[in-house]
Protein backbone atom coordinates (compact mmCIF):
# COMPACT_ATOMS: atom_id res chain seq x y z
CA UNK A 1 0.00 0.00 0.00
CA UNK A 2 2.78 2.40 -0.92
CA UNK A 3 1.82 5.94 -1.73
CA UNK A 4 2.09 7.24 -5.25
CA UNK A 5 4.89 9.69 -6.01
CA UNK A 6 2.47 12.51 -6.83
CA UNK A 7 0.51 12.28 -3.58
CA UNK A 8 1.97 13.22 -0.18
CA UNK A 9 2.65 10.25 2.10
CA UNK A 10 -0.08 9.51 4.66
CA UNK A 11 0.23 10.49 8.30
CA UNK A 12 -0.35 6.89 9.45
CA UNK A 13 0.08 3.76 7.34
CA UNK A 14 -0.96 0.48 8.97
CA UNK A 15 0.11 -2.82 7.41
CA UNK A 16 -1.05 -6.30 8.43
CA UNK A 17 -2.28 -5.32 11.89
CA UNK A 18 -3.25 -8.31 14.03
CA UNK A 19 -4.47 -8.40 17.60
CA UNK A 20 -5.15 -11.81 19.10
CA UNK A 21 -6.29 -12.26 22.69
CA UNK A 22 -4.99 -15.57 24.09
CA UNK A 23 -7.37 -18.10 25.65
CA UNK A 24 -5.81 -19.67 28.73
CA UNK A 25 -7.18 -22.66 30.61
CA UNK A 26 -6.24 -24.91 33.47
CA UNK A 27 -4.15 -24.47 36.57
CA UNK A 28 -1.05 -23.76 34.51
CA UNK A 29 -2.81 -21.29 32.17
CA UNK A 30 -2.26 -23.42 29.12
CA UNK A 31 -2.66 -21.56 25.82
CA UNK A 32 -5.49 -23.32 23.99
CA UNK A 33 -6.47 -20.78 21.36
CA UNK A 34 -6.89 -17.14 20.42
CA UNK A 35 -9.68 -14.64 19.91
CA UNK A 36 -8.78 -13.09 16.55
CA UNK A 37 -10.16 -9.64 17.27
CA UNK A 38 -8.20 -8.01 14.43
CA UNK A 39 -6.88 -10.38 11.81
CA UNK A 40 -4.49 -8.65 9.43
CA UNK A 41 -5.88 -5.29 8.32
CA UNK A 42 -4.16 -2.55 6.35
CA UNK A 43 -5.24 1.06 5.97
CA UNK A 44 -3.88 4.58 5.93
CA UNK A 45 -4.93 7.99 7.21
CA UNK A 46 -3.88 11.15 5.44
CA UNK A 47 -3.23 14.52 7.03
CA UNK A 48 -6.43 16.43 7.90
CA UNK A 49 -8.43 13.37 6.80
CA UNK A 50 -11.18 11.36 8.49
CA UNK A 51 -11.17 7.59 8.03
CA UNK A 52 -14.22 5.82 9.45
CA UNK A 53 -14.20 2.20 10.58
CA UNK A 54 -17.67 0.66 10.40
CA UNK A 55 -19.20 -2.76 10.91
CA UNK A 56 -21.30 -4.81 13.28
CA UNK A 57 -20.55 -5.00 16.99
CA UNK A 58 -17.60 -7.28 17.64
CA UNK A 59 -16.01 -6.79 14.21
CA UNK A 60 -12.81 -5.36 15.72
CA UNK A 61 -13.22 -1.62 15.11
CA UNK A 62 -12.45 -0.49 18.66
CA UNK A 63 -9.68 -3.03 19.09
CA UNK A 64 -8.02 -1.77 15.90
CA UNK A 65 -8.12 1.84 17.12
CA UNK A 66 -6.80 1.05 20.58
CA UNK A 67 -4.08 -1.24 19.26
CA UNK A 68 -2.87 1.49 16.91
CA UNK A 69 -2.38 3.73 19.96
CA UNK A 70 -0.66 0.88 21.83
CA UNK A 71 -3.39 0.75 24.49
CA UNK A 72 -3.35 -2.91 23.45
CA UNK A 73 -0.07 -4.40 22.34
CA UNK A 74 -0.24 -5.63 18.73
CA UNK A 75 0.24 -9.31 17.87
CA UNK A 76 1.71 -8.49 14.46
CA UNK A 77 1.92 -5.72 11.90
CA UNK A 78 3.47 -2.32 11.34
CA UNK A 79 2.19 1.21 11.95
CA UNK A 80 4.31 3.73 10.06
CA UNK A 81 3.89 7.21 11.53
CA UNK A 82 5.24 10.34 9.83
CA UNK A 83 5.27 13.17 12.39
CA UNK A 84 6.35 15.87 9.96
CA UNK A 85 5.38 16.24 6.34
CA UNK A 86 8.46 15.50 4.29
CA UNK A 87 10.33 14.31 7.38
CA UNK A 88 11.24 10.92 8.75
CA UNK A 89 9.02 8.02 9.74
CA UNK A 90 8.79 5.64 12.68
CA UNK A 91 7.15 2.27 13.28
CA UNK A 92 4.96 2.79 16.35
CA UNK A 93 4.79 -0.94 17.01
CA UNK A 94 8.58 -1.25 17.20
CA UNK A 95 9.06 1.43 19.89
CA UNK A 96 9.77 0.67 23.52
CA UNK A 97 7.74 2.34 26.26
CA UNK A 98 10.03 5.36 26.64
CA UNK A 99 10.19 6.02 22.90
CA UNK A 100 6.42 5.59 22.55
CA UNK A 101 5.82 8.13 25.30
CA UNK A 102 7.40 10.85 23.13
CA UNK A 103 4.79 10.24 20.43
CA UNK A 104 1.75 9.99 22.70
CA UNK A 105 1.31 13.74 22.54
CA UNK A 106 0.49 13.36 18.84
CA UNK A 107 -1.90 10.41 19.23
CA UNK A 108 -5.01 10.83 21.37
CA UNK A 109 -8.39 9.15 21.87
CA UNK A 110 -11.96 10.16 22.69
CA UNK A 111 -13.74 7.33 24.47
CA UNK A 112 -17.29 6.15 23.87
CA UNK A 113 -18.67 6.53 27.39
CA UNK A 114 -18.68 10.18 28.50
CA UNK A 115 -19.65 9.05 32.01
CA UNK A 116 -16.96 6.42 32.54
CA UNK A 117 -14.08 8.22 30.82
CA UNK A 118 -13.80 11.00 33.42
CA UNK A 119 -12.58 10.51 36.98
CA UNK A 120 -15.49 11.57 39.24
CA UNK A 121 -13.08 12.57 42.03
CA UNK A 122 -11.21 15.30 40.19
CA UNK A 123 -12.47 18.57 38.77
CA UNK A 124 -12.96 19.19 35.08
CA UNK A 125 -10.03 21.60 35.09
CA UNK A 126 -7.71 18.96 36.51
CA UNK A 127 -8.96 16.36 34.02
CA UNK A 128 -8.33 18.63 31.03
CA UNK A 129 -5.03 19.94 32.40
CA UNK A 130 -3.61 16.57 33.42
CA UNK A 131 -2.03 15.79 30.00
CA UNK A 132 -0.34 19.20 30.04
CA UNK A 133 1.09 18.57 33.49
CA UNK A 134 2.18 14.98 32.82
CA UNK A 135 4.09 15.95 29.66
CA UNK A 136 5.54 19.08 31.24
CA UNK A 137 3.91 21.40 28.71
CA UNK A 138 2.51 23.90 31.20
CA UNK A 139 2.11 24.50 34.92
CA UNK A 140 0.75 27.07 37.32
CA UNK A 141 -1.13 30.00 35.85
CA UNK A 142 -0.11 29.04 32.32
CA UNK A 143 -1.77 25.66 32.74
CA UNK A 144 -4.95 27.30 34.07
CA UNK A 145 -5.03 29.64 31.08
CA UNK A 146 -4.59 26.72 28.67
CA UNK A 147 -7.44 24.83 30.36
CA UNK A 148 -9.79 27.82 30.09
CA UNK A 149 -8.85 28.22 26.42
CA UNK A 150 -9.57 24.54 25.72
CA UNK A 151 -12.95 24.69 27.44
CA UNK A 152 -13.89 27.70 25.30
CA UNK A 153 -12.81 25.85 22.16
CA UNK A 154 -15.30 23.04 22.84
CA UNK A 155 -18.18 25.38 23.72
CA UNK A 156 -18.02 25.40 27.53
CA UNK A 157 -17.62 28.36 29.87
CA UNK A 158 -14.17 28.68 31.49
CA UNK A 159 -15.71 28.91 34.97
CA UNK A 160 -16.81 25.25 34.83
CA UNK A 161 -13.20 24.19 35.44
CA UNK A 162 -13.86 23.94 39.20
CA UNK A 163 -16.89 21.69 38.84
CA UNK A 164 -17.02 17.89 38.89
CA UNK A 165 -18.11 15.53 36.08
CA UNK A 166 -21.40 14.55 37.76
CA UNK A 167 -22.60 18.15 37.35
CA UNK A 168 -22.64 17.89 33.55
CA UNK A 169 -24.88 16.28 30.96
CA UNK A 170 -23.64 13.53 28.62
CA UNK A 171 -23.03 15.95 25.77
CA UNK A 172 -21.11 18.33 28.02
CA UNK A 173 -18.99 15.48 29.36
CA UNK A 174 -18.10 14.44 25.85
CA UNK A 175 -17.04 18.02 25.12
CA UNK A 176 -14.78 17.79 28.16
CA UNK A 177 -13.33 14.56 26.74
CA UNK A 178 -12.69 16.35 23.44
CA UNK A 179 -10.95 19.22 25.27
CA UNK A 180 -8.73 16.72 27.08
CA UNK A 181 -7.83 15.04 23.78
CA UNK A 182 -6.97 18.43 22.25
CA UNK A 183 -4.79 19.57 25.15
CA UNK A 184 -1.48 18.43 23.64
CA UNK A 185 -2.28 19.59 20.10
CA UNK A 186 -2.30 16.06 18.62
CA UNK A 187 -2.08 15.16 14.96
CA UNK A 188 -4.37 12.09 15.14
CA UNK A 189 -7.42 11.45 17.33
CA UNK A 190 -9.19 8.10 17.50
CA UNK A 191 -12.89 8.84 18.04
CA UNK A 192 -14.10 5.57 19.56
CA UNK A 193 -17.90 5.69 19.19
CA UNK A 194 -17.61 9.29 20.36
CA UNK A 195 -21.26 10.17 19.66
CA UNK A 196 -23.09 6.84 19.96
CA UNK A 197 -24.05 7.36 23.63
CA UNK A 198 -25.56 10.81 22.99
CA UNK A 199 -29.01 12.00 21.97
CA UNK A 200 -29.47 12.64 18.26
CA UNK A 201 -29.55 16.43 18.58
CA UNK A 202 -26.41 16.38 20.75
CA UNK A 203 -24.74 14.02 18.28
CA UNK A 204 -25.10 16.65 15.56
CA UNK A 205 -23.56 19.33 17.77
CA UNK A 206 -20.57 17.15 18.69
CA UNK A 207 -19.99 16.02 15.09
CA UNK A 208 -20.05 19.64 13.90
CA UNK A 209 -17.64 20.53 16.70
CA UNK A 210 -15.24 17.78 15.59
CA UNK A 211 -15.42 19.04 12.00
CA UNK A 212 -14.70 22.63 13.07
CA UNK A 213 -11.76 21.55 15.25
CA UNK A 214 -10.35 19.45 12.42
CA UNK A 215 -10.32 22.44 10.12
CA UNK A 216 -8.86 24.76 12.76
CA UNK A 217 -6.09 22.49 14.05
CA UNK A 218 -5.40 20.30 11.00
CA UNK A 219 -6.44 17.11 12.79
CA UNK A 220 -6.74 13.61 11.37
CA UNK A 221 -9.47 11.33 12.73
CA UNK A 222 -10.09 7.62 12.88
CA UNK A 223 -13.83 7.71 13.43
CA UNK A 224 -15.31 4.47 14.80
CA UNK A 225 -19.10 4.34 14.58
CA UNK A 226 -22.26 2.33 13.96
CA UNK A 227 -24.41 5.18 12.67
CA UNK A 228 -23.78 5.21 8.93
CA UNK A 229 -25.59 8.51 8.46
CA UNK A 230 -23.06 10.20 10.76
CA UNK A 231 -20.24 8.36 9.00
CA UNK A 232 -21.35 9.65 5.61
CA UNK A 233 -21.45 13.22 6.91
CA UNK A 234 -18.04 13.35 8.58
CA UNK A 235 -15.85 10.92 6.61
CA UNK A 236 -13.43 11.36 3.75
CA UNK A 237 -12.87 7.61 3.44
CA UNK A 238 -14.55 4.53 4.91
CA UNK A 239 -13.27 1.04 5.77
CA UNK A 240 -15.87 -1.70 6.33
CA UNK A 241 -14.85 -4.42 8.80
CA UNK A 242 -16.23 -7.91 9.25
CA UNK A 243 -14.91 -10.43 11.79
CA UNK A 244 -11.59 -8.68 12.26
CA UNK A 245 -10.87 -7.97 8.59
CA UNK A 246 -11.49 -5.09 6.21
CA UNK A 247 -13.75 -6.26 3.39
CA UNK A 248 -14.07 -2.97 1.52
CA UNK A 249 -12.58 0.50 1.69
CA UNK A 250 -12.68 3.61 -0.41
CA UNK A 251 -13.87 7.19 -0.46
CA UNK A 252 -17.19 8.02 1.16
CA UNK A 253 -18.80 8.41 -2.26
CA UNK A 254 -17.46 5.05 -3.46
CA UNK A 255 -18.72 3.17 -0.41
CA UNK A 256 -22.14 4.79 -0.15
CA UNK A 257 -22.94 5.29 -3.84
CA UNK A 258 -21.26 2.23 -5.34
CA UNK A 259 -20.84 -0.50 -2.67
CA UNK A 260 -19.39 -3.70 -4.13
CA UNK A 261 -19.04 -6.16 -1.25
CA UNK A 262 -22.27 -7.99 -0.31
CA UNK A 263 -21.69 -7.17 3.36
CA UNK A 264 -21.35 -3.45 2.63
CA UNK A 265 -24.53 -3.59 0.56
CA UNK A 266 -26.39 -5.24 3.45
CA UNK A 267 -25.18 -2.62 5.93
CA UNK A 268 -26.22 0.27 3.71
CA UNK A 269 -29.63 -1.24 3.01
CA UNK A 270 -30.43 -0.89 6.72
CA UNK A 271 -30.04 2.90 6.77
CA UNK A 272 -33.44 4.55 7.44
CA UNK A 273 -34.62 6.91 4.71
CA UNK A 274 -36.41 10.15 5.67
CA UNK A 275 -38.79 9.95 2.69
CA UNK A 276 -41.65 7.51 3.45
CA UNK A 277 -42.25 7.09 -0.30
CA UNK A 278 -38.73 5.76 -0.74
CA UNK A 279 -38.78 1.99 -1.19
CA UNK A 280 -35.34 0.48 -0.95
CA UNK A 281 -34.75 -3.26 -0.98
CA UNK A 282 -33.60 -4.39 2.46
CA UNK A 283 -30.95 -7.13 2.47
CA UNK A 284 -31.37 -9.46 5.43
CA UNK A 285 -28.40 -11.55 6.53
CA UNK A 286 -29.20 -15.02 7.83
CA UNK A 287 -27.45 -16.67 10.74
CA UNK A 288 -25.14 -15.25 13.38
CA UNK A 289 -21.69 -13.73 13.12
CA UNK A 290 -19.17 -16.61 13.36
CA UNK A 291 -16.90 -16.89 16.36
CA UNK A 292 -13.57 -15.03 16.08
CA UNK A 293 -12.03 -18.00 17.89
CA UNK A 294 -12.82 -20.38 15.01
CA UNK A 295 -13.53 -18.25 11.90
CA UNK A 296 -14.88 -20.01 8.82
CA UNK A 297 -12.57 -21.27 6.11
CA UNK A 298 -12.20 -19.17 2.99
CA UNK A 299 -14.07 -15.87 2.99
CA UNK A 300 -15.23 -15.18 6.53
CA UNK A 301 -18.53 -13.79 5.22
CA UNK A 302 -19.52 -16.76 3.04
CA UNK A 303 -21.65 -18.39 5.79
CA UNK A 304 -24.06 -15.42 5.66
CA UNK A 305 -23.53 -14.10 2.15
CA UNK A 306 -26.69 -14.16 -0.03
CA UNK A 307 -24.64 -14.64 -3.24
CA UNK A 308 -21.89 -16.99 -2.00
CA UNK A 309 -20.53 -19.71 -4.29
CA UNK A 310 -18.80 -22.98 -3.30
CA UNK A 311 -15.36 -21.53 -4.07
CA UNK A 312 -15.94 -18.79 -1.46
CA UNK A 313 -15.34 -21.37 1.30
CA UNK A 314 -12.02 -22.50 -0.17
CA UNK A 315 -9.78 -19.44 0.14
CA UNK A 316 -9.88 -15.91 1.49
CA UNK A 317 -10.04 -13.40 -1.38
CA UNK A 318 -7.17 -10.99 -1.84
CA UNK A 319 -7.93 -7.29 -1.90
CA UNK A 320 -8.82 -6.13 -5.41
CA UNK A 321 -8.26 -2.52 -6.46
CA UNK A 322 -11.26 -1.32 -8.46
CA UNK A 323 -9.61 1.99 -9.24
CA UNK A 324 -9.12 5.32 -7.43
CA UNK A 325 -8.32 3.55 -4.16
CA UNK A 326 -11.57 1.57 -4.02
CA UNK A 327 -10.57 -1.84 -2.65
CA UNK A 328 -12.76 -4.87 -2.03
CA UNK A 329 -12.05 -8.42 -0.80
CA UNK A 330 -14.54 -10.59 -2.66
CA UNK A 331 -14.00 -13.33 -5.23
CA UNK A 332 -17.13 -12.30 -7.13
CA UNK A 333 -16.03 -8.65 -7.31
CA UNK A 334 -12.62 -9.82 -8.45
CA UNK A 335 -14.28 -11.40 -11.46
Number of C-alpha atoms within 10 A of each C-alpha: 10 8 11 8 7 6 7 12 19 19 21 23 20 21 17 16 23 24 24 20 16 14 13 13 11 8 6 7 9 11 11 10 14 15 17 23 23 30 22 18 18 18 18 21 22 19 18 18 22 24 26 28 27 25 24 15 13 17 23 24 30 24 21 23 21 17 19 21 23 17 10 14 14 23 17 15 19 19 24 19 21 19 15 10 12 9 7 9 15 15 16 20 22 14 13 9 9 8 11 16 12 10 17 15 19 17 19 24 22 24 21 21 19 23 19 11 15 22 14 14 10 13 18 26 24 20 22 27 26 18 18 20 14 10 13 10 13 17 15 8 9 10 20 18 14 18 25 20 16 25 24 14 18 21 14 17 13 17 11 16 21 12 14 18 25 14 12 15 13 19 20 18 21 27 25 28 25 28 25 27 25 27 21 18 15 19 21 29 23 25 23 22 20 24 29 16 16 19 11 11 9 16 17 15 14 22 17 14 16 19 17 15 16 19 12 10 13 16 23 23 27 22 26 26 24 18 14 18 14 17 22 17 13 20 20 19 25 27 26 23 23 22 24 27 24 26 27 25 28 24 19 20 14 17 23 17 10 13 20 22 21 22 24 23 16 18 20 17 15 14 13 12 12 7 7 7 7 9 8 11 9 13 15 13 15 10 9 8 18 14 13 20 15 11 16 16 14 16 22 23 23 22 19 17 19 15 9 17 12 8 13 21 17 13 12 18 19 14 18 17 16 13 8 9 14 21 24 25 21 24 19 15 16 13 6
